[in-house]
Amino acid sequence: MTAGPATVEDGDAADVSFAQRYYNLHPVYRLVLRWAFIIATTAVAFHQSLLSLVEVTRNGSLGGFVWTVPVAAVLVAFAVARRRRTELPIHDRQTDIIVGLMGMGVAIMIQWVLLPRYDLYFLLLRLDLIAMWLFATSSAVLLFGLRPVIRFAWVWGMLLLVFPLPYYLAVLTFGGGKTAAGAATLLIAGLGAGIAFGPSYRRGAIASLAAWVVGFAVLGVITFFVPTAALWEYQQVPALTALSVVGAIGYFMARRGQPKKVLDRKVEPLAAKQVWAGLPLVLVCTLALAQFQLPSTDGEAPAPRSSPYPLRQEMPMVAPPGWTIQGTLKFPVSRMFGPGAVLVRQQITADVGNPRWDKFSRPRTLVVDSTVSTRPYAFRTFPTRVLYGLTSARISEPQLVQLSRDVEARMISVVDDDLLVTWNSLEFVWGDDELAQRVTVFAVDNHEPGAPFPEPTQSLLPSISTLLTLLFRGNDVLFQEAPTWKDAALLTTFGRALIAAQTGDSP
């Protein structure tokens, strides 16, 4: 079958010359034009998401792995495209439009409904990337037809790996750090190699194994000889190198005794020739999606101020006058917050009681958790609720508290059904993009010695139940509508004294 000129569809009489010239183009040029249109509209519809990904990568976050997925998918798509075409060159435009509009509608609903619902977990879930995937897939259905998209179903499925939660789980399971991040990215390379060498399961398994061997070899070289390489280099170089090497070997093995030409097969005609009905639909959805704003993550970010003193990991806080440190514990949190990160927990008790804070004038005990991270952007990716696994807690909207001229903290009220206590906390972050410290102060309504305080965790598994609860029951089930601020004055006074103690100033 050859790709000859096509007739102009009904309703395009006003633009016969343009349409005829388009349909007289070689299928390769029409293919390029359609893909250029999809890429351009995707960039416009999700320009904020793309800018956010650039910021995430620039700040050394684990989320930079996302760039590896589309590059790997393109390499795999070339391999799949070289297989003999199996679907018939027919199409049903009504089915294409229905399926495409359904996908576009779900993408809009994700941006409209789910992003605000999961605003606290935005960087952990990146649901906007799922919406982007739906938009690109639906655009391909509208412009190419459902059958060609199904032909590349495994490639489209591979693109779903942009959903970062499974990747984060893998990195934490592997121990955290740059090497663990690179090892988790090799799962993408292994899956891509298996798809490229399919549809035989045996060939796919061998290709996946070969990709992992090559990838771990490259990762080992980087780890031992270039340990100062950036996180994105650990994530992308081993995975893409493994996929390229295994793909090249597979290509030359398949072309043994034959000319080594890349484009040596006849390009089949495009199944869906009548694309004009799909163009305005894609454009309308593009404009609609471009209007949505991404959730702000500034509340968990290092503030635009430097630390008042040199930061170093595992450093404790200085107790303010009138308070005494009763005990210090250290929890390694390097899996979440980068190499060497340690959460320092200090129990600090007032020297004398105060009837304003306890009706029996008992000295109050507060817990101060502080973490210095060389990967400050992780404070945004893993907010406090994730770090402490507060799956059953009902949390209020944060209140801003001015602790000093330069330091503004966030205070929240929490009802914890697991600990059976109500507590208030005060949190602030200072530092820069290279080194920052997050400080959280807890005050529980149980004033007895040995009262329970939230315990830190490095597992994301408790958060999954919270995410499912939010999905099916909404934010209200985990939102405290009438917060109690029993210890607001205590935390404000202590927070100001704590900052003054670190800086050497008088509160």
N, C-alpha and C positions, 0 to 999 in steps of 0.2 A: 504494500500500500504506500503510495507516495502522497506527499502533502501538497495538493494543488490549491488553486484559489477557491475561495468560498463565496457563496452568494451573500448579498447584504440582507439582513433580517428585516422584517416588516417594521414600520415605524421609524426607520432611519433614513427615509427618503430625503429629509432636509440636509442630511450630511452624507450623501452617497459617496462623494469623492474621497472624504477622509476615511470612511469605513472600508471602502474598496481598497484604498492604498494599504490600510492596516492588514486586511485579510490576504492581500497579495504578498505580504512579507513572508520570509522563510519562518518556519515554526520556531527556530532558535531565537530569532529576534522578537517574535511575539511572546515567547516564554520569558525572555529577559525583561520586556516591557511590563508584563503582568507582575513579575516578582519585584521589579523596581517600584511599582505602584503599591504593592502590599507593604514593602519595607518602608516607603515614605509615609504612608498613612499610619502605620504602626508607630513610627517615630513621632508623628504629630500627636496621635491619640494618647501616647504614654510618654511624652517628653519629660514629665516630672519624675516618672519611675526611672527613666534612663539617667537623668541627672542625679537622682538619689543613688543609683548603682555606682556611678562615677565617684560620688562622695564616699560611699562605703568602701570602695576599693582603695581610694586615696588615703583613707584613714586606717588602713591595715586591718579591716574587719574580716571575719570568716566569710561574710556574705559575698566577698569578691570572687568566690568560686563560680558564681552564676555565669560569668563570661565564658567559662569553659564549655558549658552545655551547648549553646548554639553553634560554636565553632566545631565541636565534636559532631553535632547533628548534621552539619553541612558535609563533613567528610564522609559520614555514614550514608547520607543521601546520595552522594556520587556513586558509592558502591551499589546501592539498591537500584539506581537508575540504569546501571549497566546490565542488569538482568533483563531477560526477554520479557516484553510486556505481555501480561496475561489477561488484563481486563479488556473487554470489547470496547471499541471506539464509539460508544453510544452514551447518551446522557439524557436525563430528564430534568429540564431546567426548573420545573416547579418543585421537584424534590430538593434540588440544589438550593433554591431560594428559601424554602421552608427550613431546611437544616441550618443553613447559614444564618438566618434571622434568629433561630432559637439560640444558637451559640452566641450571637451578638447580644441578645437579650440577657443571657446569663452573665456575660461579661459586664454589662451595665449594672445588673443587680449586685454583683460582687463589689463594684466600686461604690455603689449607692448605699448598700445596706451593710455588707460584711466589714468593709474597711472601718467605718465608724464604730462598729461593735467590737472589733479587735484592735482598737487604736493603741492600747497599751502594749500589745504584742506585735505591732506592725513589723518591726525589723526581724522578729523571730519567725514570722509566718510569710511575709511578703505576698499576701493574697493578690496584690496588684499585678504580680507576675503571672499568676494563674489567669487573671482577666486578660492580660496581654496574650497569653497562649491561646485562649479562646478566641480572641479577636483575630489573630493571625490565621488560626485554623479555619475559622468561619469565612474569612476573606478568601482563603485558598479554595474553599468549597464553592463560593460564589463565582470566582474567576476561572477555576479550572474544572470544577465538577466534583461530585462526591466520589466517583470511581477512582480517579487518579489520587485523591487524598487517601482513600482506603489502601491503595497500593503502597503508600508510604506510611501506613498506620504505625509501624514500629518506630519509625523515625519521629513521627508526631508524639507518640507516647514517650519516647526518650526525652523530648523537650520538657516534659512535665517534671523532670529532675530539677528544674529551676525552683521548685518548692523546697525551701531550705531546711525545714524542720527535720526530715530524715537525715540530711547531711550533718546538721548540728549534733544529732543523736550519735551518728557514727564517729564524729570527731571526739566527742566526750567519751565514748566507749573506748576509743583507741588511746586515750590518755591526754588529749588536748595538745596544744603546741603546733608548731609549723609542720613538723614531720607527720603528725597525726592528720593534719588538714590535707597534706599531700596524699597520704594513704587513702583517705576517704574519697578524694577526687578520682583516684584510680578505679573506684567502682564504676564511675561514668565511662572511663576508657574501656574497661572490661565488658560492660554491657554494649557499648558501641561496636566493639570488635565482633562480639557475638552476633549482633544484628547484621553487620556488614557481610559476614561470611555465611549467613543463613541462605536459604531456609533450612539447611540440614542442621539438626541439633548437634550432631557429632562435630561437624566443622566449626559451628559456632562456639562450642565448648573449648575446642582446641585453640581457636583464635582468642577467646577471652583469657585463657591461661597464658598464652604467649604475650598478650598485652600486659597482663599483670607482672610477668617476669621482666619484660623490658621496662615497664614503669617503675617497679621497685628498684631496679638497677640504677635508673637515672635518679630516682629519689635518694638512694643511698649515696650517690656521688655528690649530689647537692648538699645533703646533710653533713657529710664528713669533710668535704673540700670547700664548700661555699656556705658555711652555716649562717653567714650574715645576709643571705639573699632575702628579698622581701617575701612576705607571706603569699602574695599572688604568684610569685615565681614557683614556690613550692606547690601551689595548687594547679597551675596551668602547664608548666613545662613538662613534668613527667607524664601527665595524662595525655597531652596532645602529641608528645614525642612517641609514646607507646602506640597510640592509635595510628599515627602516620607511618611508623616503621612497619607495624604489622600489616597495615593496608597496602603499603608498597610491596612487601613480600608476597602477599596474596595476589596482587595484580600481576607481578612477574611470573609467579607460578602458574596462574591461569593462562598466561600468554606465551607459554613455552612453545617454541617453534613457530610462532606467529609474529607478524610485525607489531612492534611496541608503539601503537598509536593510541592516544587517549580518546579521541573522537573518531572511532573507526566503525561505528554503527549508524545505521540510518535513523534519523530522527523521525519518530512517528508523529502524525498530525495530532494537534491538541483536541481532546475529546469535546470540550465545551467551547464552541466557537463563538457563540452569541453571548458576549460578556457585557453588553451595554446595559442590560437591566440590572446587573450586579454593581456597577460602578456607583450610581447614586446612593444605593443602600450602604455601601462601604463608606462613602464620604459623609453621609448623615451620621452614622455611628461614630466615625472618627471625630467629628465636631462635638458630639455629645460626650464622648469619653474624655476629650481634652479639657472639659470644664471641671472635672472632679479634682479636688485638692487632696493631697496625701496627708495622713495624720502627722502631727508634729511630734517629734521625739526630743525636743529641746529640754524637757523636764528632767531627763535622765542623762543629759550630756554635760561634759565639763563646761563650767561657766566661762565666759570670756574674761577671765582674770587669772593671774598667776597665783601660785601658792605663796603664802607669806613666809614660808621657810622651805629649805631644800627637802625634797621628798626622797624617801628611800623605802624599799619594800621591807615589810615586817616591822615597820616603826610603830611604836605605841603612841597614843595621845597623852599629852600632859594634863593631869587632873587640875581643875581650877581650884583656887583657894576655897577652903571650907568643905572640900570633898576629898575622899581617900579611896585609892584603888584597892579593892579587896581581893581581886584575882584576875589573872590574865590567861586566856586560852588562844590558841592559834589553829586556824583551819586552812589547809591548802586549798586554794580556789584557782589554781593555774589552768585547769581545764576550761574554765569560762573566761578568765581575765588575763591570760597570757602567762609566759614563763615567769616563775618565781613569785606569782601573786599569792598573797597570804591574807586571810581575813583575821585581824587581831580583835578579839573580843575582850573588853575590860568591864568588870563589874565595879562601879564607882558608887560609894555610899556617902551621904551627907554626914558631916561630923556631928551636927545637932539637928533635932527635929524641928519642924515648922508646922504650926497648926493650920496654915493655909493649904498645905499639901497632904496632911494626914490629921484626922480629927483627934487622934491620940498622941499627936506630936512625935510619932516614931520617925527616925531617920529614914528617908527614902533611898532606895537603891535603883540606879539606872544602869542600863547596859549600853555601852558604846562600841559599835562595830565599825572598823575602819579598814579600807583596802586601798593599797597603792598599786596601780596597774600600768604596765608599759603599753597596754593596748586600750586606751581610754574609751574608744568607741564601743567597746564591749559593754560599758555601762548602759548604753542605749539598747543594745541587742538583748541583754539579759537584765531586765529591770528587777527591782527589789522583790516584786511578787514572785518572780521565777526563782530567784536565789534562795528564798526561804520556803518555797513550795507551799504557798498559802492557798491550798485547793478549796478549803471550806470557809475562807475568810470573806467577810463582807466589808468592803473598803469604801471610804467616803471620797468625795472630790477633794483634791489637795488644796490647802490654804497656804498662801505665801506669807512668810514671816521674815522681816528684816532683822538680821542678827547683828550686822555691823554696816558701816557705810558701803562696803563692797560685797558683802555676803548676804544672799537671799536664800532662804531654806524653804522646803516644802514640808508641811505638816499634814498628816493624815490620821484619821480615826479608824480603828479596825475592831470588828467583832469576830473573834476567832473561835469557831465551834469545835475545833480540835483541842485547843488548849483550855477551852471553857473560860476564857478571860476576854476582857476588853482592854485594848491598849492604844496609846497614841505614840506616834513616832515622828521624829524630826530628821530631815536628810538634806545634806548639801554636798556639792562637788566643787573642788577647785583644782586647778592645774592647767595643762595645755594639751595639745594634740599628741605629745610624745609621752607625757607622764602626768597622771592625775590621781587624786585621792577622793574616794567617796566615803562619807562619814554618816552613819545612821545611829540615832539615839532612841532607845526604847524605854517607855514607862508603862508598866502594866497596872491594872486596878487592884491587883492582889498585892498588898503591902507586906505580906508575911515573908520571913526569910525562906529562901528556897523557892520563891514563886517562879512559875515557868515563863520563859521568854522564847520567842521564835528561834528555831535552830536553822543554821544555814545548811544548804545541800547543793550538790553539784549535778544532780540528776534532773533531766527534763521530763521524766516519766510522770511525776505528780502533776505537772502542768497540763498534760494531755487531757486528764479528766476535767480540769478547769476549762480548757478550750472546748471540749464537747458540751459541757454545761452551758457555756456562753452561746454555742451554736444553736442548741435546741430550746433553751429557756430564756435567752436574752441577757442583757447586762443587768437588769433589775435584780436578778437572783443573787448577784455578787456585788451589789451596790448598796451602800448604807445611806438611806435617804435622810435619816435624822441622826447625824453623828453626835456623839457625846465627847466634849473636849474637857474632860476632868483634869488632865495634866497639861493643858496648853500653857498655862502660866509657868508651871514648873519647867517644862521643856524650853520655853522661850528664855527664861532667866538662866537656866543651865547652859543653853546653847551660846548665849552671848558671853558668859563667863568662860566657856570652853574655848571659844575662838580667841578671846583675850589672853588666855593662858598660853596658846600656841604662839601668839605674836609678841607676848611680853608686854602688852598694853593693859591698861586698867579697863575693866568692863564698864 
